[in-house]
């Protein structure tokens, strides 16, 4: 990686248009992403997960245009209130969101909260519906799974792998990416139908526990190891994993 940096990246940094900030630690990422107008992730290899994109979108960054889409959606839902996890500070994107809130006259219905990851279960519990309207090709979609695990119905974009986690009409709704009218329609339907919300929330929780629980995931993985005839797993560092795999 160091060779690639010196040979390919460093020569591109000699420009007045580029500010090189160096390595960013985990503790600095929230503020870094929150101050950015957008986050670019132009990799040229098959990305197995895409954690950088998830981190950026979790910080309310327009890499997925989440916050602005949600605001326009709530402008169409006059009786709805919104909790929006967001960063404090004076960043350009934050200024844009605050200006949009004022322009749409939403100030009385939106609560901006500074949320660490540990705060999310409490915020999920406060919500009737969780919205995740990413416009990118979501590689996995952790937020919908978190919401469903917290017994909450979800409205998310029909993007990337999200339809594999959110079953449309069963555990929540999926909508076309960028379609604010469809998003508002589905959110409005849920807010006006408490029984539907409860039914979808229960179904979502059951789906997570059945298909995405950590223990269930490991068991499925082990069964596939056994079926494919993988050789001895004695070399694995996790001895419990090795014993369970050999016992199948």
N, C-alpha and C positions, 0 to 999 in steps of 0.2 A: 504493500500500500504506500509506503514511504517513497519507493522508486517511482510509482505512478504519479504521486504528487509533484515530485521534483522535475520529472521529465515532461509531464503533460499539463498539470494544473498551474504550477508556479509561473511559467512563462506567460500565462494569460492574465495574471494578477497585476502586471505592470501597466495599469491604465488608471486615469483619473476618474473613471466611471466605476471602479471597483474598490471596495473597502474590505480588506481581508481581516477578519476578526479572530481567526485561529480556531482552536478546538473549543467546543461548547460542552460543558458538563451537564449532567442531568438536572442539577439544581438551577441552571441558568436557562434551560430551554423554554420554560413557560413565558418568561419575560421576553426572550429573543423572538419566539414565534408571535407573541402578542403584539410586538412593535412592527412586524413586517406587513407591508401592503399585500404580499402574496408569498407563497412558498413554492419554489420550483423543485422538482425531483426528477430530472431528466436522465434516468439510468439507461444503460444500453445492454442490460442482461435480464433474464427472466427473474422478476422479483417475487420471492416466495410469500411475502406477507405485506410489506409496506408500512412499517411502524412509523416512519417519519411522517407520512401523510396522516396517520391517525393522531399522532402527537400534535400536528399543526391544526387539524380540525378540532381537536379537543380544546385548543386554546382560542377558539372563536376566530380562526384565521380564514381569509377568503380563499384559501386553497380549495375549499369545498363550497364557498359562498353560503355557508349555513346561516349565519346571523342575519344577513340582509334578506334572504328568502323567507326566513321565519317572521321577520318584521312585516314584510309585505303581506304575508299570509294572515297575520293577526289583525292587520288593518281591515281585512274582509270579515273578521269575526268580532263584532262589536261587544259581545258579552263575555269574551274570553280574557283571561289574565295570563301572563307569561313570566316564568322564571328563566332567566338567561344567564348561565354560567359565563362569566366574562372577567377580563383582567382590568385592574385599576391602572391608572397612568395617563399619559398624554400622547400615546402613539397615534399615527395617522389613521389607521383603520378604526381605532376606538373613536376618534373624532368623527369619522364618517358614519359610524353606527349611531352615535349620539345625535348627529345632525338628522339622520334618517328618522330616528324616533320622534324628534321635534317636528319634522316635516309631515309625518303621518299622524301627528297628534296622539301618540301612544304613551306619553309619559306617565299617565295615571294608571296604566294597566301592565306595566313592565317593571320587574324587579331584577336589577343587575346584581349578581352575587359573585364574589370571589370564591372559587371552589377548588380545593385540593382534591386529589383522587379519593382521599379518605372521607370527603364530605358527600360523595355521590350517592351512597345508599340513602342518606337523609333527604337529599334533593329529589331522588326518584320517588321516595315515599310521599313527598309533598305534592307531586304531580298527579293529575288525573290521566294525562296522556303524555307520552314522550315522543318528540318529533326529531327525525334524523334525515333531513332532505339533502343529502350530499348529491352533487352533480358529477362527481368523478366516478370512475370505475372502481368501486370499493372492493379491495381484495378480500375482505373478510366481514367486517362490520361488527365490532365488539360492542358498541353502544346498544344496538337492539338486543343483543344477548344479555347485557347487564340489566336493561330495563325489564326484560321478560323474567329474569331471575329474581327481580325485586317485585314481581307480581304486578307489572304495569303493562297496559296495552301500548302498542307502538305504531307510529306511522312513519315509514321510511321510503327512501327512493328505491325504485326497481332497478338497481344498479349493481353491477359486478356480482358478488356472491350473496348479497343481501336476500334475494328470494329463496336461498337455501336455508336461511335461518328464520326469516319472517314469512309465515304462511299466510298469503293474502286472504282476508276474510275469515281467518281462523284465529291466529295469534295477534293480528293487527291488520294494517293495510299497507300495501306498497303502491307508490304512485310514480308516474313518469318523472324522471329527473328534470328539474327546472319548471315544472308545471304548477305554478302557484295556485291556480284556480282549483285543480284537482286536489292539491294538498289541503287547501282551505275547506273543500267539500268533505273530505274524509275526517279531518279534525272536527269540523262542525257536527258531522254525524255522530261521532263518538261522544262529544260533549253534551249532545242532546239525548243520548241513549245510555243512561247509567248501567242498565242491565247488559247491554252489548259490551261496554267497557269491562265490566266484571267478568263476563264470560270469556272474552279474549285474553284478559289478564291471567285467568286461571289456566287457559289453554297454553299460553306462552310459558308460564312457570312449569307446567307439566312437560312441555317440549324441551325446555332447557335441562331439566332434571333427567329426562330420558335419553336425550341425544348429545348433550353438550356438557354434562357433569364430568368433572375431571376423572373420577374413578371409572365411569362408564366409557369415557374416551380411551383410557389406558386399556381397559378390558377388550375393547374393540380392536385396538392396535395389536394387542397380544394375540388375539384370535387370528388376525391376518398373518402375523409372523408364523403361527403354527400351520395355517393352511398352505402358505407358500413354501413351507419346509426349510425355514431359516435354520442354519446350523447352530452349534452351541453358543449360548449367550454368556458363558462364564467370564468373558472378557469385559462385560459391562461393569461400570463402577457402581451402579445401583444394584446391590445384591438382591434386594427384594424383588425388583423387576425381573432379574435373571431367573430366580427361583420360580416365580409365577409363570414366566414364559415357558420354562422347561416342564412345568407340571400340566400343561394344557394337552 
